[in-house]
């Protein structure tokens, strides 16, 4: 990065060189609140159900040439309502948010825990 160039004078580095022996960061005695796992565990459970929905969609894409062809044609034509209609035929509990580009499709499965977004599962499948 800092190379000698014959037409310019050498530049001073703005900071001292990094030593090979880094100084350890001092640890302080921190008091953390006790962990509450209720929300964490509920979020994990909801994510598992999202994974089941994602598995259904991927299984349909993997096993049905007709479905995959219709899906890709609708996506290439930017026909989002048709893509959503095709995904509804699979019978998933959560309808994914779909976006696509020339390389593939991005499916976002998300779930709420009350009023809070608890979990998102993002699946990206390439077709190019």
RAKADA-V760043 format. One record per backbone hydrogen bond with DSSP energy under -1.0 kcal/mol. NH is the residue of the N-H (numbers start at 0). CO is the residue of the C=O. If there is no record, write none. Layout:
BEGIN
nh->NH co->CO
nh->NH co->CO
END
This chain:
BEGIN
nh->7 co->4
nh->29 co->27
nh->40 co->36
nh->41 co->37
nh->42 co->38
nh->43 co->39
nh->44 co->40
nh->45 co->41
nh->46 co->42
nh->47 co->43
nh->48 co->44
nh->49 co->45
nh->50 co->46
nh->51 co->47
nh->52 co->48
nh->53 co->49
nh->54 co->50
nh->55 co->51
nh->56 co->52
nh->57 co->53
nh->58 co->54
nh->59 co->55
nh->60 co->56
nh->61 co->57
nh->62 co->58
nh->63 co->59
nh->67 co->63
nh->68 co->64
nh->69 co->65
nh->70 co->66
nh->71 co->67
nh->72 co->68
nh->73 co->69
nh->74 co->70
nh->75 co->71
nh->76 co->72
nh->77 co->74
nh->78 co->73
nh->79 co->77
nh->82 co->78
nh->83 co->79
nh->84 co->80
nh->85 co->81
nh->86 co->82
nh->87 co->83
nh->88 co->84
nh->89 co->86
nh->96 co->107
nh->98 co->105
nh->100 co->103
nh->104 co->124
nh->105 co->98
nh->106 co->122
nh->107 co->96
nh->108 co->120
nh->110 co->118
nh->112 co->115
nh->115 co->112
nh->117 co->110
nh->118 co->110
nh->120 co->108
nh->122 co->106
nh->124 co->104
nh->126 co->102
nh->127 co->102
END
